[in-house]
């Protein structure tokens, strides 16, 4: 068990969605929070609204030349970072055959390489401090292959793999816990901000996302998972939870179901694209 009181949280992607909800819920305990993201004004508004001490630390997650300095500033604020939440990321809504190769580099940089860099740059600090907790916000798409998300799935599968391997190295030797979080549909702007095959932003949401779980409920579940030192939390329900579980329990049925769903999704994708271009 991990006592969350008086801990220093560092949350990336904190200006909206799950990140903002996590900061809001964490602030109900006596703690300190480092809020990171690209939108400084939104981070400042959140910091002003929270009843705990906050450090607003905006940065671009793929600005690798600056990350060492960012980590130094984060650790210098309170002399420690107890819980790092790698939440910043972007999704995708385009089929592979209609996607520029550069999109894969961009998305994997944001969703996989960036959290690896941020984690690597403070592993030694956490170990020297006697331990800590690293949280990676992956996705149910990190367990299953979802249509319209080939780059996103590649990054989120990779993030789970990195964190699982890292856990095996740092859990017992260094008292550093690692928790992978796999949300399903949560009511955020993730679909609206998703990248398209040409590199733009989609600008539209999905019905399943709009009808998804409240980000605050997701945040509460994540904090319980951290407190309970869970290696993995699947925060999903109904079909999404069933598919995530079926991936290993009954792979033949899983692959057949996903193939049928994928075919329908691709057909709908081309129909919608043709209508928008017409």
C-alpha positions in Angstrom: 0.0 0.0 0.0 1.1 3.5 -0.8 0.0 6.4 1.4 -0.8 9.3 -1.0 -0.8 12.0 1.7 2.1 14.5 1.5 3.3 13.1 -1.8 4.6 15.1 -4.7 2.7 14.3 -7.9 3.9 15.2 -11.4 1.2 15.0 -14.0 1.8 15.5 -17.7 -1.1 16.4 -20.0 -2.7 18.1 -16.9 -4.6 20.9 -18.7 -7.6 18.7 -19.7 -9.1 15.3 -19.7 -7.8 12.6 -17.5 -4.8 14.6 -16.4 -6.9 17.5 -15.2 -9.2 15.1 -13.4 -6.3 13.4 -11.7 -5.0 16.7 -10.4 -8.4 17.6 -9.1 -8.9 14.3 -7.3 -5.3 14.2 -6.0 -5.7 17.7 -4.5 -8.4 16.4 -2.1 -5.4 15.0 -0.1 -2.6 17.0 1.4 -0.1 16.8 -1.4 1.9 18.9 -3.9 1.3 18.8 -7.6 3.5 19.6 -10.6 1.2 20.5 -13.5 2.7 20.0 -17.0 1.3 20.4 -20.5 1.6 22.8 -23.4 -1.1 25.2 -22.5 0.3 27.4 -19.8 -2.8 29.5 -19.2 -5.0 26.4 -18.7 -2.4 25.0 -16.3 -2.4 28.3 -14.3 -6.2 28.3 -14.2 -6.2 24.8 -12.8 -3.4 25.6 -10.3 -5.4 28.6 -9.0 -8.5 26.4 -8.6 -6.8 23.6 -6.6 -6.5 23.8 -2.8 -2.9 22.5 -2.7 0.5 23.9 -3.7 1.1 23.6 -7.4 4.1 24.2 -9.7 3.1 25.1 -13.2 5.8 23.6 -15.4 4.8 23.8 -19.1 6.8 22.0 -21.8 6.6 20.2 -25.1 7.1 16.5 -24.4 9.1 15.9 -27.6 11.5 18.8 -26.9 14.1 16.3 -25.8 17.0 18.8 -25.6 15.0 20.6 -22.8 13.8 17.6 -20.8 16.8 17.2 -18.5 16.4 20.8 -17.4 12.6 20.3 -17.0 13.3 17.3 -14.7 15.9 19.3 -12.7 13.3 22.1 -12.2 10.6 19.6 -11.1 12.8 17.9 -8.6 14.3 21.1 -7.3 10.8 22.4 -6.3 10.2 20.0 -3.4 13.4 18.0 -3.5 11.5 14.9 -4.7 8.9 13.5 -7.1 7.0 10.6 -5.5 4.5 9.9 -8.2 5.1 10.5 -11.9 2.0 10.2 -14.2 2.9 10.0 -17.9 -0.5 11.1 -19.2 0.3 13.5 -22.1 -0.6 12.0 -25.5 -2.6 12.2 -28.7 -4.9 9.7 -30.5 -5.5 8.9 -34.2 -8.5 8.5 -36.5 -7.4 7.3 -39.9 -6.8 4.0 -41.6 -3.2 2.9 -42.4 -3.6 2.8 -46.1 -4.7 6.5 -46.0 -2.0 7.7 -43.6 1.3 9.4 -44.4 4.4 7.6 -42.9 5.4 10.7 -41.1 2.3 10.4 -38.9 3.7 7.3 -37.3 6.9 9.1 -36.3 5.0 12.0 -34.9 2.5 10.0 -32.9 5.0 7.4 -31.6 7.3 10.2 -30.5 4.5 11.8 -28.5 2.9 8.7 -27.0 5.9 6.4 -26.6 9.3 7.9 -26.9 8.5 11.1 -24.8 7.2 9.2 -21.7 10.2 6.9 -22.0 12.6 9.9 -22.0 10.8 11.6 -19.1 10.9 8.4 -17.1 14.5 7.5 -17.9 15.7 11.0 -16.9 14.5 10.5 -13.3 14.9 6.8 -12.6 18.2 7.3 -10.8 16.8 10.1 -8.8 13.8 7.9 -7.7 16.1 5.0 -6.9 18.5 7.3 -4.8 15.4 8.7 -3.0 14.4 5.2 -1.8 11.6 4.6 -4.2 8.6 6.1 -6.0 5.7 5.3 -8.3 5.6 5.7 -12.1 2.2 5.6 -13.8 1.7 5.3 -17.6 -1.7 6.1 -19.1 -1.9 3.7 -22.0 -5.2 2.5 -23.4 -7.4 -0.5 -24.1 -5.9 0.1 -27.5 -2.6 -0.9 -26.0 -4.0 -4.4 -25.5 -6.1 -4.8 -28.7 -5.6 -3.7 -32.3 -8.3 -1.1 -32.9 -9.1 0.1 -36.4 -8.3 3.8 -37.3 -5.5 3.7 -34.7 -2.6 1.7 -36.1 0.0 4.3 -35.0 -1.7 4.9 -31.6 -2.0 1.1 -30.9 1.7 0.7 -31.8 2.7 3.4 -29.3 0.4 2.2 -26.5 1.4 -1.4 -26.9 5.0 -0.3 -26.8 4.4 1.8 -23.7 2.9 -1.2 -21.8 5.9 -3.3 -22.9 8.4 -0.7 -21.7 6.7 -0.3 -18.4 6.2 -4.0 -17.8 9.9 -4.6 -18.4 10.9 -1.6 -16.3 8.7 -2.9 -13.4 10.7 -6.2 -13.4 13.9 -4.2 -13.0 12.9 -1.6 -10.4 10.1 -2.9 -8.3 12.0 -5.0 -5.7 15.6 -3.7 -6.2 14.6 0.0 -5.9 11.1 0.1 -4.4 9.8 1.9 -7.5 6.2 0.8 -8.4 5.0 0.8 -12.0 1.3 1.0 -12.9 -0.1 0.7 -16.4 -3.5 2.2 -16.8 -5.7 1.1 -19.8 -8.7 3.3 -20.1 -11.5 2.5 -22.4 -13.9 5.3 -23.6 -13.6 8.3 -21.3 -15.5 11.5 -22.0 -12.7 13.8 -23.1 -11.5 15.6 -26.2 -9.3 12.7 -27.2 -11.2 11.9 -30.4 -11.7 15.6 -31.3 -7.9 16.2 -31.0 -7.0 13.0 -32.8 -4.5 13.2 -35.7 -5.7 12.4 -39.2 -3.9 10.8 -42.1 -2.7 14.1 -43.4 -1.5 15.3 -40.0 -4.3 17.7 -39.1 -6.7 17.5 -36.1 -9.9 15.7 -36.6 -12.2 18.3 -35.0 -15.0 15.8 -34.3 -15.7 13.5 -31.4 -17.0 9.9 -31.3 -20.4 8.9 -29.9 -18.7 6.2 -27.9 -16.3 8.7 -26.4 -19.0 11.3 -25.6 -21.0 8.5 -23.9 -17.9 7.3 -22.0 -17.0 7.4 -18.4 -16.6 10.6 -16.4 -12.8 11.5 -16.3 -13.2 12.1 -12.5 -14.4 8.5 -12.1 -11.3 7.3 -14.1 -9.1 9.5 -11.9 -10.5 8.1 -8.7 -9.8 4.6 -10.0 -6.3 5.5 -10.9 -5.5 6.9 -7.5 -6.9 3.7 -5.9 -4.6 1.7 -8.2 -1.6 3.8 -7.1 -2.5 3.4 -3.5 -2.9 -0.3 -3.9 0.3 -0.7 -5.9 -1.5 -2.4 -8.8 0.7 -3.3 -11.7 -2.3 -2.8 -14.1 -5.7 -1.1 -14.2 -8.1 -1.7 -17.0 -10.7 1.1 -16.7 -13.3 0.0 -19.2 -16.7 -1.7 -19.3 -18.9 -3.8 -21.5 -17.5 -4.6 -25.0 -14.1 -2.8 -24.4 -13.4 -4.6 -21.2 -14.5 -7.9 -22.8 -12.2 -7.5 -25.8 -9.3 -6.6 -23.6 -9.8 -9.7 -21.5 -10.6 -11.9 -24.6 -7.3 -10.9 -26.3 -5.5 -13.6 -24.3 -8.3 -15.8 -22.9 -9.8 -16.6 -26.3 -7.7 -15.2 -29.1 -9.4 -17.1 -32.0 -12.8 -15.5 -31.1 -11.1 -12.2 -30.5 -9.4 -12.0 -33.9 -12.6 -13.0 -35.7 -14.6 -10.3 -33.9 -12.0 -7.6 -34.5 -11.8 -8.5 -38.2 -15.5 -8.1 -38.6 -15.6 -4.9 -36.7 -12.6 -3.6 -38.6 -14.2 -4.3 -42.0 -17.3 -2.3 -41.0 -15.2 0.5 -39.6 -13.1 0.8 -42.8 -16.2 0.8 -45.0 -17.7 3.5 -42.9 -14.5 5.5 -43.0 -14.4 5.6 -46.8 -18.1 6.5 -47.0 -17.7 9.4 -44.6 -14.6 10.6 -46.4 -16.3 10.5 -49.7 -19.3 12.4 -48.4 -17.0 15.1 -46.9 -15.1 15.5 -50.1 -18.2 15.5 -52.2 
